[in-house]
Amino acid sequence: MKNEIVFVSGQRGSGKSYWVKSFVRGLPRYLLYDALGEYEGATRFTEIGGLLEFSKANQQGGFFEAIFDPLEHDDFPLFCRVALALGNLYVVIEELDLFATPYVSPLELQKLFKYGRHYGINVIGVSRRPSEVSRLFTSQATRFILFRQIEPRDVTYFRSVIGPQADRLPDLPQFCFLDIDFSEGPPLPSDPQKLP
């Protein structure tokens, strides 16, 4: 499994969650934190106890798709600990800015960002704006999936990371995105792609 940290960003309604839904379809193992109840299918949990039992039964491997759709967000650090215990999977965090702000992030989440590769963990974080997300996360990202951004400060931030191709972000149509991959070195220019 490829080791990556993916940042999916763009305006509300631009296609971020649709991209995630398309990407995870067919992954052998993923655990998704569904902060707003937007995802369907897969094995779904609303309480951390059920997720803990599920993780104990799946620690030895095997295929699974699991969604944690909590009633309260107090269990987020425990969700991260479950992901670390499972290992060898994709962890998807919708509304990442609720948990990994520029000012504070749970230690368990920081461990996912810093050391997840040692556990075979890939992370996908989804947020509307880069300014609302921890620099620890964006600095570790190996791939950016960028949908339309019109806020000048956000475009300026992305220009500092990916260069002049960030100037295309305000003009991207709905469901079109730039796929910027840093895993092999500096990013190459990317033509916009459209969701199927």
Secondary structure, 3 states (H helix, E strand, C coil): CCCCEEEEECCCCCCHHHHHHHHHCCCCEEEEECCCCCCCCCEEECCHHHHHHHHHHCCCCCCEEEEECCCCHHHHHHHHHHHHHHCCEEEEECCHHHCCCCCCCCHHHHHHHHHHHHHCEEEEEEECCHHHCCHHHHHHCCEEEECCCCCHHHHHHHHHHHCHHHHHHHHCCCCEEEEEECCCCCCCCCCCEECC
